[in-house]
């Protein structure tokens, strides 16, 4: 999985360099590469799914982030018996994690 992530990141970095060469050859600030790397810690989040539905680390982190935001939302409060201020379970997200 992580090998494929590295391939994707290298591909996008190379594309940004080609765009720089084509459209901003005289500009030393590398605007395309800078824009690409500004998206996350070091570029885009590569979401990789394998043949047997395994996912890479970045994909798992995004799913956990989305789950946490959804669990603590007002809409979740309307359908969940758990309170977002339930200190014993540390909120709805902790309740979700313990049921996996």
N, C-alpha and C positions, 0 to 999 in steps of 0.2 A: 504494500500500500504506500509506504513512505517513498519508495523508489519512484512510483508514478507521480506523487506529489512533487518531488524534485524535478522530474521531467517537465511537468506543467509549469512550474515556476521558472525554469530555464527557458522554456518556450516563450513565455510572456516577456521575460527580460530581453530576449533576443528581438522580439517584435518591437518593443519600445526603442531599442537601439536602432533598428532599421527605420522607424518613423523619425527618429532624431536625424539620421543621416539624410533622409529624403526631404524633410520639411524644416529642419532647424540646424543645418550643418554649421552655421557660423555662431550658434549660440552655445556657449560653454556651460550653461547651467543645466543641460540635459533635461528639458521640460517634460518630455514624455516618460522618461525613466523615473523622474521625481514624482510625477503624477501617479504612476503605477505603484511605486513604493509607499505612497501616502495613504493607500487604502487600508492597510492593516499594519502590523508590525513590520512586515517586509513584502508588501504586495497583496494580492488577492488571497482569499481563503480558497484553497483547492478542495473541492468536495469530491472524494473518490469513493466509488462503490465497486466492490469486487464481484466476481462471478457468483459467489455464494452469499451475496448481500452483506459481506463484511464492509465496514466503513473505516476511513482513516481517522486519526486523532482529532484533526480539525473539524471534521464532520460531527463527531461526538460532542465536541465543545459547543458547536453552534446549536445542536439539538438541546443540550442541557441549558444553554442560555435562553433559548426560546421557551423551553418548558418552564424555567423559573419565572420569566416575565409573564407567561400565561397563568401560572398558578397563583401569582400574587395580584392578578388583575381583578378589577371589580366584577367582571363577568364570572370569573371562577368563584367569587364569593357568593354569587347567587345560586350556584349549583353544588357547592361543596359544603359538607357539614363542618369542615375544619375552618378555624378562624386564622386569618393571616397574622394575628398577634398571639397565636397559641404558642407560648414559650416552651411548653413541655416537648412539643414536636418540632419547634422552630418553623412553624408556618406550614402552608399547604404543600410547598415544594418538598420539604423534608418528608411529609406524608407520602407524596408520590414516589420519592426515591426509595423509601423503605418497602414499597409494594412491588418493586421490580423483580 
